[in-house]
């Protein structure tokens, strides 16, 4: 077959012998990736000796993810490295029948009714976790957000009756596993196979994580039947009893009771994918959201007023989330501003014409949610934090450029759950702590798996602080260089 007729693809400036643009990606990844927009809709870079094709035009990105998705499959060097940890979970499994089967099997786990059934149990867990923080002591916010996110997700995934020792070990193990996984994606493949102490430690932790998932699955499958005939009859006349039983179960029960259940290995792979996604993306978003709230008194005031209107003096319930539209806009603006994913890869299955540029078979095709979400042609003053971008009258102009959850058949399956969890945790923190303030210097964004803060500490107080002067002007978001780089697998 003849190759498509195409124009030469521009190469980004600044490449070096042997390492290509690796130094730019290591030293200032976010400024570098956004600068590529100036060089055309498709730009060639080199990661070491390997060329990659970065798509900077949102219309062409849609072509990669949606229109011609069959020719741009989930893959690339980073995905291959992550597959060692994730296995064939939904984020890393190759396109094809297995992916479609698993996605269809898991889709019911994330419909709104399933999430709602577990919403109040999640609120109870988040309230207990957030309320246990000591007052007026500097806390590592990023780590706290990961912990509370994981605690809520474990309740949703495995049920409210997951034994405490299992939940505790998950919480202790996951941060170290994430560090090891990032390290594995940075190293060349041959280095990850050496019998180095760090490699052996990571392998032991992953093996332990899989054993913990097995124990959680065994706990679910060894429980008595949900209700005997007498209990079922009682529940039939008592919706509250039925709802309580639903909250004791978890999203994972959908897989365990499916007509075509997954193997134990597949269950482990999917649980690891879900747990990792729950920590990295949601925890990162919440940390940045709290930071932006400390910088914007007007935003904080509107959030607290909205909560007071929705809940008054009673505890938060899951049904309240529909009455918190401003909170959702604040969270969406944090997602837009900081990613959280900044670089995702696909692999071309054959020679392809992408916007008049030849992408050769087997090449890595790179797209960046961060780049698109900082496009000044779509988002006026993109470095400013402005939740009112997402009002109903404004949001239509951004369609096609907000890609934090991906698009097409590999779009993140957990988007509905992510929004619910984000709103629950943000609302609970605001309800529990009338005042919180930044105690560290302003954090610098690090492009690792997500765009995370390098360092962020805050103090939380139970007494409201005196009202601060609130400017109506959206503040610009600080940017900084950072040495860490690794893209996100973008579950789906």
Buried (B, 14 or more C-beta within 10 A) or exposed (E): EEEBEBEEBBBBEEBEEEBBBBEBBBEBBBEBBBBBBEBBBBBBBBBEEEBBBBBBBBEBBBBBBBEBBEBBBBBBBBBBBBBBBBBBBBBBBEBEEEBEEBBEBBEEBBEEEBBBBBBBBBBBBBBEBBEEBEEEEEBBBBBBBBBBBBBBBBBBBBBBBBEEEBBEBBBEBBBEBBBBBBBBBBBEEEEBEEEEEBBEEBBEBBEEBBEBBBBBBEBBEEEEEBBEEEBBEEBEEEEEBBBBBBBBBBBBBBBBEEEEEBEEEBBBBBBBBBBBBBBBBBBBBBBBBBBBBBBBBBBBBBBBEBBEEBBEEEEBEBEBBEEBBBBBBBBBBBBBBBBBBBBBBBBBBEBBBBBBBBBEEEBBBBBBBBBBBBBEEBBEEBBBBBBBBBEEEEEEEBEBBBBBBBBBBBBBBBBBBBBBBBBBBBBBBBBBBEBBEBBBEBBBBBBBBBBBBBEBBBBBEEEEEEEEEEEEEBBEBEBEBBEBBBBBBBBB
